[in-house]
Amino acid sequence: MELEILKEWNPWWEKKELIERLEGRPRPLYAQLINSVGIREITVITGVRRSGKSTLMYQMIGKLLGKGITPSQILFVNLEDNKLRNTSLDEIYDSYRENLNPKDKAYIFIDEVHRKAGWESWIRKKYDLGTMDKFVISGSCSYLLKREYSTLLTGRNLTFEVFPLSFREFLLFSGNDVESLPVGSGMVLEDTRLSIMNSLNQYMKFGGFPEIFFKEDDFKMKLLEQYFDDILYKDIIDRYNLNSQKAKDLALFLITNFTGKVSLRGIRNSLGLSYDTTKDYLSYLTEAFMLFTMEHFSYSLKEQKTAASKVYCIDNGIRNAVSFRFSKDTGKLAENVVFVELKRRGKDAYYWTDTGGVDFVVKNADNTLTAINVCYSDEIGEREAKPLLEFKERFEKTRELLIITKNTRGMKDGIKYVPLWEWLLKSG
């Protein structure tokens, strides 16, 4: 293959300072990911399309160039480039090695790696042969990546899941000095709190996709619609050769009904899809990180698996851009933000219902439980508190009861009340 194709993706070969326009804003949450460029193991980056995976790879490249690594030692390839469609990984690698870097250590970044069949065997062979290569790979499909590398690359990789901006990152991108805020003390100045609440409203409306943050409000929803289409068509419909109308109908149905309970039978009845089609299409939507499902909490695996699941969306912005919206959606948006933040923090979460409901049951590292209800209001009644107390009576391992509110904070009857913005800004 011609080296000119690769040069398009590697501007630092010509002038290393050109990396600066690709690096974007720092994201301290992923410092460990950035630092993993210095170890031999394969760095695997997964996450929803447009969440910032490629930018983080460019930041890794910037780190290497800043440490004095020669630009020609760094190769970046995006396998969604149509010019590379018929080019094998061997051809790409050999062309780079023969023409630019025949003997020195190479740092090889492969974006959307799943576009090449057999990529996992190819990389494992390079790794096991001890070639002078450090591989960093990314992909937008969790199941595809995990299925392929889970056996072939076991013990040879470190995996990082990248999300759209957290609210803490959203404030940092806005220029706020988040670290100096006395979060949890009740000592935040009123002007500061109002400013944070304004930012939270924007975050709840437009979500946290990095590029959306920098666009003018007039264009954000249109671009978010395009994000939805890109994920749906590129990562789901085209990849699995699905019926586009059925896939889109299901995605819109689930996004519109986010935070609610769904069952395969219920979806089938609502949309007229077969049971198997519903099951398969739902799995593809979750594999592409567009949607998540959460199961009922029970120590009985049978009970857990037979209960309906709750569904959540990766980003409020996408949800608001494409779904049918209703007047009482603010509470659902807040609940969705909490769910995604729990996922971002790596928490194992479930819901629980009996006479009342608990939005989130979180399993802690010490096997204790935290029960959380989200009530984005300052009028909090028995409906929110009573189920938490019932849960604690039922499960003795319960360590903490929490209601996430709009502005209310304090402690009552063993339940802690915390404003959403404060909870989001805690380190977790």
MARDOKOL-113854 format. One line per field, with one value per residue (C-alpha): residue number from 1; x, y, z. Coordinates in Angstrom, 3 decimals, padded with zeros to 6 digits, m for minus. Layout:
# MARDOKOL-113854
num c(NUM:...)
east c(X:...)
north c(Y:...)
up c(Z:...)
This chain:
# MARDOKOL-113854
num c(1:2:3:4:5:6:7:8:9:10:11:12:13:14:15:16:17:18:19:20:21:22:23:24:25:26:27:28:29:30:31:32:33:34:35:36:37:38:39:40:41:42:43:44:45:46:47:48:49:50:51:52:53:54:55:56:57:58:59:60:61:62:63:64:65:66:67:68:69:70:71:72:73:74:75:76:77:78:79:80:81:82:83:84:85:86:87:88:89:90:91:92:93:94:95:96:97:98:99:100:101:102:103:104:105:106:107:108:109:110:111:112:113:114:115:116:117:118:119:120:121:122:123:124:125:126:127:128:129:130:131:132:133:134:135:136:137:138:139:140:141:142:143:144:145:146:147:148:149:150:151:152:153:154:155:156:157:158:159:160:161:162:163:164:165:166:167:168:169:170:171:172:173:174:175:176:177:178:179:180:181:182:183:184:185:186:187:188:189:190:191:192:193:194:195:196:197:198:199:200:201:202:203:204:205:206:207:208:209:210:211:212:213:214:215:216:217:218:219:220:221:222:223:224:225:226:227:228:229:230:231:232:233:234:235:236:237:238:239:240:241:242:243:244:245:246:247:248:249:250:251:252:253:254:255:256:257:258:259:260:261:262:263:264:265:266:267:268:269:270:271:272:273:274:275:276:277:278:279:280:281:282:283:284:285:286:287:288:289:290:291:292:293:294:295:296:297:298:299:300:301:302:303:304:305:306:307:308:309:310:311:312:313:314:315:316:317:318:319:320:321:322:323:324:325:326:327:328:329:330:331:332:333:334:335:336:337:338:339:340:341:342:343:344:345:346:347:348:349:350:351:352:353:354:355:356:357:358:359:360:361:362:363:364:365:366:367:368:369:370:371:372:373:374:375:376:377:378:379:380:381:382:383:384:385:386:387:388:389:390:391:392:393:394:395:396:397:398:399:400:401:402:403:404:405:406:407:408:409:410:411:412:413:414:415:416:417:418:419:420:421:422:423:424:425:426:427:428)
east c(000.000:001.075:002.461:000.556:m002.671:m001.097:000.410:m003.097:m003.677:m000.231:000.443:003.161:005.399:005.675:005.579:005.145:003.455:000.423:m000.670:m001.763:m004.845:m006.024:m005.540:m008.621:m009.169:m007.506:m009.770:m008.148:m010.664:m008.728:m005.203:m004.544:m005.612:m003.185:m000.367:m000.961:000.900:004.044:003.399:003.772:000.224:m002.287:m004.472:m008.095:m010.465:m014.210:m017.198:m020.012:m019.213:m018.222:m017.405:m013.813:m011.880:m009.894:m009.072:m007.715:m005.548:m004.222:m003.478:m001.442:000.442:001.004:002.410:004.851:006.012:006.408:008.731:010.937:009.678:010.516:007.366:008.113:007.809:004.098:001.505:m002.199:m004.727:m008.495:m009.988:m013.216:m011.222:m012.633:m009.148:m008.108:m011.155:m009.323:m005.975:m005.003:m003.391:m000.249:m000.079:m000.514:002.092:004.619:004.311:004.909:007.857:009.511:009.148:009.352:010.409:012.261:013.844:012.836:010.018:006.657:003.568:000.657:m002.801:m005.676:m009.033:m012.237:m010.171:m013.194:m013.504:m010.842:m011.777:m009.177:m007.613:m007.379:m005.337:m003.071:m002.314:m001.874:000.712:002.685:002.484:003.504:006.393:007.717:007.859:008.939:005.375:002.992:m000.621:m003.487:m006.804:m010.334:m013.813:m017.448:m018.977:m018.566:m019.726:m017.714:m014.527:m015.071:m016.092:m013.010:m010.299:m011.609:m010.016:m007.234:m005.884:m006.450:m003.592:m002.244:m004.468:m005.845:m009.372:m010.841:m014.440:m014.872:m018.104:m019.361:m018.384:m019.296:m020.821:m017.474:m015.795:m018.588:m017.822:m014.079:m014.644:m016.638:m013.616:m014.913:m012.470:m014.251:m011.476:m011.811:m015.555:m016.406:m018.701:m020.788:m020.107:m023.157:m020.770:m021.055:m021.958:m025.431:m024.098:m021.845:m024.703:m026.933:m024.161:m023.712:m027.465:m027.494:m024.734:m026.603:m029.682:m027.553:m025.998:m029.434:m030.663:m027.711:m025.775:m022.039:m020.699:m017.431:m017.895:m021.486:m020.221:m018.395:m021.209:m023.708:m027.036:m028.856:m026.955:m026.646:m029.908:m029.393:m025.925:m027.209:m029.776:m026.863:m025.012:m028.067:m028.174:m024.431:m024.589:m027.742:m026.633:m022.847:m022.584:m025.819:m027.799:m024.911:m022.806:m025.494:m027.477:m030.696:m034.062:m033.469:m037.080:m037.491:m034.172:m035.019:m038.542:m037.175:m034.443:m036.917:m039.406:m036.787:m035.281:m038.705:m039.487:m036.096:m035.930:m039.027:m039.443:m039.442:m039.878:m039.316:m042.980:m044.095:m041.880:m043.147:m046.743:m046.098:m044.113:m045.273:m041.749:m041.058:m039.592:m036.253:m035.991:m036.706:m034.100:m031.414:m032.016:m032.012:m028.673:m027.219:m028.396:m026.689:m023.555:m023.192:m023.433:m026.536:m028.700:m028.216:m030.525:m030.649:m032.016:m034.126:m032.210:m032.602:m030.375:m032.378:m030.902:m034.180:m036.164:m033.585:m033.669:m037.439:m038.325:m038.601:m035.507:m035.238:m033.716:m031.431:m029.804:m026.083:m026.701:m029.567:m028.740:m029.348:m032.501:m033.850:m032.934:m034.778:m037.505:m041.047:m040.817:m043.297:m043.788:m042.667:m039.379:m037.081:m037.193:m036.424:m033.524:m032.097:m032.482:m030.777:m027.863:m027.456:m027.508:m024.853:m022.691:m022.943:m021.813:m018.986:m017.848:m017.904:m020.736:m022.864:m026.449:m029.944:m033.480:m035.875:m039.641:m042.051:m044.834:m042.734:m039.656:m035.928:m034.343:m030.848:m029.383:m025.601:m023.370:m020.328:m016.856:m017.349:m020.624:m022.763:m025.606:m026.491:m030.128:m030.803:m033.938:m033.821:m036.351:m035.379:m037.541:m037.571:m040.988:m039.977:m042.672:m043.176:m043.314:m039.557:m038.474:m040.691:m039.340:m035.769:m036.696:m038.518:m035.482:m033.244:m035.580:m035.533:m031.789:m029.532:m026.420:m027.785:m025.159:m026.560:m029.901:m029.796:m032.287:m030.808:m032.706:m032.721:m031.513:m032.451:m029.642:m029.533:m030.311:m033.664:m034.670:m031.324:m031.753:m029.217:m030.512:m028.026:m028.544:m027.866:m025.065:m023.254:m023.555:m022.260:m019.226:m018.140:m015.277:m017.394)
north c(000.000:003.618:005.387:008.521:007.036:006.623:010.113:011.586:010.133:010.954:014.706:014.643:012.803:016.119:018.440:017.127:020.319:019.423:016.972:019.959:020.640:017.061:016.650:018.508:019.261:017.161:014.658:013.848:011.043:009.046:009.749:006.039:005.347:007.996:006.613:003.056:004.028:003.362:m000.333:m003.334:m004.653:m003.852:m000.874:m001.513:001.492:000.919:003.217:004.802:006.505:010.198:009.824:010.965:007.716:009.035:012.281:010.307:008.348:011.629:012.729:009.553:010.424:013.956:012.487:010.342:013.256:015.383:012.742:012.879:009.847:010.279:011.062:008.240:005.760:006.523:005.120:006.003:004.224:004.703:001.572:003.374:005.076:003.727:003.894:001.142:m001.066:m003.601:m003.319:m005.974:m005.241:m006.979:m004.661:m001.581:m002.742:m003.865:m000.642:001.416:m000.689:m000.910:002.762:004.655:002.682:m000.558:m001.254:001.086:000.500:001.431:002.797:001.629:003.140:001.422:003.200:001.174:m002.002:m004.290:m003.213:m005.814:m009.455:m011.418:m008.334:m010.037:m012.999:m010.626:m008.484:m011.492:m012.948:m009.684:m009.522:m013.152:m012.877:m009.969:m007.534:m003.982:m002.707:m001.116:m001.447:000.876:m000.130:001.263:000.175:001.219:m002.185:m003.716:m007.241:m007.548:m006.433:m008.501:m011.594:m011.491:m010.434:m012.077:m015.415:m014.522:m011.507:m012.615:m011.372:m009.288:m006.201:m003.402:m002.268:001.203:002.236:005.853:007.745:011.153:013.939:013.546:016.604:017.262:017.229:019.400:022.050:021.751:022.284:025.377:026.774:026.166:025.477:022.323:021.171:024.204:023.774:022.724:019.947:018.367:021.071:023.224:026.188:026.852:030.481:031.091:032.692:029.690:027.263:029.073:028.983:025.252:024.681:026.550:024.290:021.232:022.309:022.527:019.136:017.577:019.034:018.621:015.799:015.329:014.427:016.408:017.944:018.956:020.977:023.367:023.855:026.705:025.771:026.211:023.269:020.910:019.002:018.569:017.163:014.869:013.505:012.763:011.006:008.820:007.916:007.224:004.856:003.177:002.685:002.301:000.302:m001.684:m001.824:m002.001:m004.254:m006.856:m006.315:m005.521:m004.219:m000.481:000.470:m002.204:m001.272:002.419:001.838:m000.233:002.292:005.190:003.195:002.352:005.835:007.408:005.000:005.384:004.779:002.584:m001.180:m003.106:m006.767:m008.593:m009.599:m006.022:m004.682:m007.370:m006.452:m002.720:m002.899:m006.163:m007.587:m011.255:m012.365:m013.352:m010.127:m008.058:m009.949:m009.690:m006.035:m005.061:m006.785:m004.876:m001.554:m002.306:m003.621:m000.277:001.516:003.436:001.842:m000.020:m002.379:m002.831:m005.909:m006.351:m006.839:m010.266:m012.916:m015.377:m015.541:m016.901:m013.993:m011.521:m012.875:m013.268:m009.739:m006.926:m004.802:m001.023:000.771:003.814:005.908:006.658:010.407:012.773:014.876:012.019:011.105:014.659:015.010:011.964:010.870:011.963:014.218:014.841:017.577:015.442:014.304:016.278:013.586:010.903:012.922:013.229:009.494:008.740:011.023:009.130:005.752:006.724:008.191:004.904:003.082:005.578:004.891:001.148:000.450:m002.689:m001.356:m002.866:m001.662:m003.080:m003.058:m004.409:m002.197:000.752:001.181:001.791:003.312:001.969:m000.728:m000.521:m003.396:m002.009:m003.540:m004.880:m006.609:m004.024:m002.278:001.327:002.078:005.241:007.044:010.013:012.779:015.866:018.135:019.854:018.438:014.980:012.867:009.441:007.895:008.369:007.602:004.644:002.169:002.865:002.067:m001.075:m002.143:m001.718:m003.864:m006.572:m006.591:m006.387:m005.663:m002.212:000.366:003.624:005.108:008.065:010.380:012.507:015.798:019.113:021.361:019.664:018.308:016.832:013.661:012.326:008.872:007.463:008.706:011.108:013.851:015.158:017.581:016.001:018.424:017.639:013.902:014.203:016.223:013.735:011.514:008.378)
up c(000.000:m000.474:002.574:001.534:002.883:006.305:006.220:006.221:009.684:011.034:010.588:013.292:010.831:009.005:012.020:015.547:016.763:014.624:017.334:019.438:017.317:017.803:021.552:022.760:026.451:029.157:030.929:034.312:034.827:032.220:033.482:033.985:030.410:029.133:031.281:030.034:026.858:028.871:029.595:027.307:027.654:024.922:025.810:024.803:024.714:024.388:024.600:022.655:019.367:019.789:023.483:022.950:022.405:019.440:021.256:024.207:021.791:020.407:023.966:024.422:021.250:022.551:025.762:023.768:021.622:024.747:026.196:023.119:021.196:017.517:015.456:013.030:015.901:016.198:013.798:013.978:011.761:011.576:010.054:009.116:006.344:003.068:001.561:003.965:003.425:001.265:003.010:005.569:008.910:007.664:004.640:006.828:009.326:006.717:004.725:007.855:008.985:005.564:004.672:007.943:010.999:010.205:013.609:016.462:018.914:017.428:019.180:017.062:017.545:015.724:015.893:015.266:015.224:014.882:011.250:010.388:010.845:012.768:014.386:017.770:016.443:014.542:017.588:019.872:017.499:017.501:021.293:021.854:019.408:021.455:018.555:019.365:019.362:021.857:020.702:021.623:020.082:020.236:019.232:019.621:020.310:023.749:022.952:019.776:021.478:024.628:022.718:020.544:022.947:026.119:025.262:022.846:024.724:028.333:030.504:027.656:027.875:030.020:029.138:029.678:029.000:027.927:028.598:027.513:029.907:033.547:035.199:036.897:033.476:032.081:034.697:034.093:030.367:031.337:033.178:036.710:039.539:040.686:043.000:045.259:045.821:049.406:048.148:050.895:053.457:052.780:052.524:048.792:048.108:046.684:043.481:042.964:043.574:041.094:038.494:039.061:038.781:035.489:034.211:035.480:033.525:030.381:031.137:031.664:028.365:026.007:027.673:027.766:024.330:024.141:020.686:021.469:024.435:022.106:019.582:019.605:021.172:017.848:016.360:019.322:018.914:015.173:015.760:018.498:016.039:013.714:016.549:017.088:013.396:013.272:016.232:014.964:011.375:011.587:014.807:014.673:011.405:008.929:011.129:011.682:008.453:010.316:009.199:009.590:010.356:013.026:014.661:014.670:015.999:018.871:019.695:019.759:021.830:024.460:024.554:024.930:027.787:029.483:033.262:032.924:033.168:029.928:029.090:025.831:025.800:026.405:023.630:021.286:022.007:021.576:018.334:016.786:016.659:017.203:020.517:018.947:016.922:020.020:022.041:019.357:018.510:022.182:022.668:019.703:021.141:024.443:022.734:020.938:024.316:023.244:025.930:029.185:031.027:034.809:036.552:039.656:042.911:044.453:045.992:043.891:040.392:039.015:040.444:039.198:035.645:035.339:036.485:033.939:033.350:033.510:030.539:030.496:027.769:027.482:027.243:028.023:024.973:022.549:024.434:024.252:020.585:019.253:021.678:022.316:025.358:028.104:030.704:033.665:032.133:034.460:037.139:034.578:033.202:036.711:037.290:033.986:034.910:038.197:036.452:033.900:036.679:038.598:035.443:034.996:038.561:037.904:040.347:040.205:040.359:040.446:041.146:043.757:044.111:046.674:048.026:046.852:044.733:045.130:042.053:042.644:044.857:044.713:045.775:047.571:047.552:051.101:050.082:051.870:050.036:049.326:048.454:046.431:045.331:042.984:043.613:041.634:043.755:047.145:047.983:049.156:050.680:052.212:048.752:048.382:051.946:052.887:050.270:051.447:055.039:053.918:051.939:054.968:057.063:054.418:053.761:056.806:054.744:053.863:054.846:053.515:052.497:050.141:048.436:045.657:045.517:043.677:046.515:049.800:051.959:055.467:057.419:058.622:059.934:058.841:055.290:053.823:051.506:048.928:045.996:042.624:041.772:045.032:044.495:040.932:042.057:044.683:043.595:044.021)
